[in-house]
Amino acid sequence: MSLAEPMMSVPAVRRLPRFGGFSLGMIGLELRRMVRNRRTVIFTLVMPAVFFLLFGTNDSYRTQRAGDGNVTGYILVSMAVYGAMLATTSGGAMVSLERAAGWSRQLRLTPLQPAAYIAVKLVLAMVLGAVSVVVAFAVGAVSGAELPASAWVWCGLLAWVCALVFAAFGLFMGYLLPSENVMQILGPVLAVLSFAGGLFVPVDQLGHTFATIAKFTPVFGVGEIARYPLTQDGNLWLAVLNVVVWTALFAAGAMWRFRRDTARV
């Protein structure tokens, strides 16, 4: 081959990023974007603590026993679960804003894999949920809530970890609902689920029919698991199965909607 002959070009091989694009850098970038939404952050952090102060600090609740603590502590755990629900759901539902801006469709042009994108959103939602639980427990600690030392740790940790089901729920709903009113719809939905799942009212006070229905709601499992270190009561394995099944369903739905949404490029 003479030097004058053109050399054949070799097509560049597109290399996929490690872990499908999941990285700490992307998490940091998304976290900064989330913090800028101050209305959502304040709403998810302040409201559960306010509800606890309104409904859980009655003088009779501070002296009435509930498991190894008092009723105020029982209500605190329930409100911490509610706060984690709000925080993780709103964190996941923020994808609706990206859909409206066309960002989800642009991601189709990148090597980012659907599973990695979902994982990043779940991590961000869980970070917000952790802060919500810490704030609620800090308010409860100075407002008369009594829990054994181990229960303070385990109830808070379980309330946070089990809220993963609502991070997945928020993602799924973020792809189903319009961006302009996603949290206006999800707020009342979470309130209804909280009542139906025995978070605001104990399941044994709902009546036989409603108590049976409550066991099939995603809130039931989270509440039962989070309160177990305090009460040592309830069917723990049924609650764990509830959380695992609902988390898997919502996560699968979120990935399905992500693929469908990004396919329209």
N, C-alpha and C positions, 0 to 999 in steps of 0.2 A: 504494500500500500504506500503510495507516494504521499508526501507531506501536503500536497495540494488537494488531496481527496478529503472531503468533509468527514469528520469523525461522527460516528453514530452516538446519539445521546442516550443515556441510560435513564429510564424513568425513576424518579425518586420514590423510595418506599416510605409510605406513611406509617410511622411507628406509633402505636397506641401508648398513652401514658400509663404509668404504673397505677394499679388499683382503679383503673377506669377513669382516672381524673380526680379521684378523692385525694385531697391534700390539706395540710394545715394552713397553707397560704390561702386557699380558697375559703376555708372556714373563717379565717381572720377577716377576709374581705367581706364576706356575707354578714359576719357579726357586726362590723362597723355600719353596714347598711341597716341592719335591724335596729341598732341603738338609736339611729336618727329618727325612727318612728316613735316619738316620745309619747304620743297619745296611747298607743297600744301598750307600751312598756308600763306607763303609769297605771293604766286601767287594770292590767293583769297583776301588778304588784300591790296596789293599794286596796282594791275592792275586797279581796279575801280577808285581809286584815281588818277592814272596816266591818265586814259581816261578822267576824269573830267577836269584835268588841261590842257589837249590837246584840248578838244573840247568845254569846257564850260566857259573859262575865257577870251574870246574875249572882247575887250573894249565895243563894241556895245551891247553885251549881258548884260553887267552890267548896261546899261542905258535903255535897252528895257524892258518894263513891261510884265509880265506874271502872270495873276491872281493878287494876293495881294503881289507879290514879283517881282523879275526880272527873265530874261531868264536864267541867270547863276544859280539862285536857282532852277528853273524848271529842268535844266539839272542835277544839283546836286542830286535831288531826284531820277531822272531816273538812274543815275549811282550808287546811294546807293541801289536801287532795283537790279541792275545788280550785284553789289558786294554781296548782300545777296543771290541772285540766285547761283552765283558761289560757295560761301562758303557753303551753305546748301546742294547743290548738291554734292560737293566733299566730305563733311562730311558723307553724306549717302552712297555715292559710295565706301567708304572705306571698306564696307563689302566684296567687290570683293577680297581684299587681304586676308581676313579671309577665304573665300571660297577656294582660292588657297592653303592656308596652312592647309586645312582640319578642321579648327576650327568650322565652321558651322555644320559639321557632328558630331563633338564631343558634341556640345550642345544638340544634340538629346538624349544623355545619361544622361543629367541633368534634374532637374525639371523645368528649365526655359521654360516659355510658349512663343510661337511665338509672341503674342501681347506685352508681356513685353520686349522681345528682340527688337522688332520694336520701342517701346516707348523709350527705352534707346538710340537707334541710332538717333531717331528724336530729342531728347533733346540735344544730343551732336552736331548735325548739327545746331540746332537753337542757341546754344551758340556761335559757330563759326560765324554764320550769324549776331548775335548781335554785335560782335566785328567789323565785316566788315562795318556795317552801322555806327558805332561810328567813325571809322577811316575816312570814306568818309565825314561825316558831320564835323568832326574836320578840315579836309583840306578845305572844302567849307567855313567854318566860317572865315577863314583867307585869302580867295581868292576871296572875292567880292560877295558871294552869299547872297541874301536878301530874307528873309522869315519873316512873322510875328512870334512873339514869340511862339504863340500856334502852328503854322505850323511846327516850328523846332521840337517840341515834337511829334506832331501827325504824321507828315510825316515819321519821323524816326521810330516811334513805329509801324506804319502800314506797312512800307516797311519790317520791321523785322518779324512781326507776319504773314503777308501774304506769306512770303517766305517759310512757312511750306509746301506749295504745292511742292516746289522744294527739300525739304528734303525728302519727300516721293518719289519724282521722282528719286532722287539719289539712294535711297534704291532699288527701282524697277530696275533701270538700273544696279546697282551693282550685282544683281542676274542674269541679262541677258547677260552682256558683260564680256569678258575675263579680268582678273585682270591686265595684263601687259599693256593694253592701254585704260583703261576705261575712264580716263579724257582726253586723246588725242581725243577720239571720242566725249565725252560729251561737251568739250569746243566749238568746231565748231557748234554743235547742239544748244547749248544755245545762241550762237551768231546769228544763223539763226532765232531762236525763238524770240530773242529780236527785230530783224528787223521786222519780220512778225507780232509781237504783238504790234508794235508801241512804243517800248521803246526807240529806237535810233532816229526814225523819227515819228512825231505825226501822229496818225491814219488818220486825215483829210487830210493829204498830200499824202496818199498812193493811192488815187483813190477809186472809189466806190467798185470795185470788191475786191481789197486787203483789204479795210477797213472792208468789210463784213467778209472776211476770218479771219482777225485779232481778231475779237470778239470771235472766237472759240479757240484761242490759250491760254495756261495757263498763258502766260506773260501778256496778255491784262488785265485780272482782277487785277493782282497784281499792275501793273503800274497805272491803273485808281484809285484804292483805295488809293495808297500811295500819289498820287498827288492831291487828292481831297481837303484836307485841304488848299492847296495853290491856286488851280484854281477854286474850287467850281463849277466844270463843269463835265459833263459826266453822264451816267446812272449808279448810284452807285449800285442799286439793281442787275442789270445785271452783274456788276463786282463781286459782292459778290457771286452770284450764280456760276459764272465761277470758282472762287477760291474754293468754297466748293465742286463742282462736281469733279474738277480735283484732289483735295487733296484726296477725297474718292476713286477715281479710282486708283491713284498711291499707296495709302496705302494698298488697297485690293490686288493689284498686288504684292506688296512687301511681304505681308503675305502669299499669294499663292505660290510665288517662294521660300520663306523660308521653308514652309512645304514640298514642293517638294524636295528641296535641302537636307534637313536634314533627309528625309525619306530613303535616300540611305546610310544606315549605314552598 
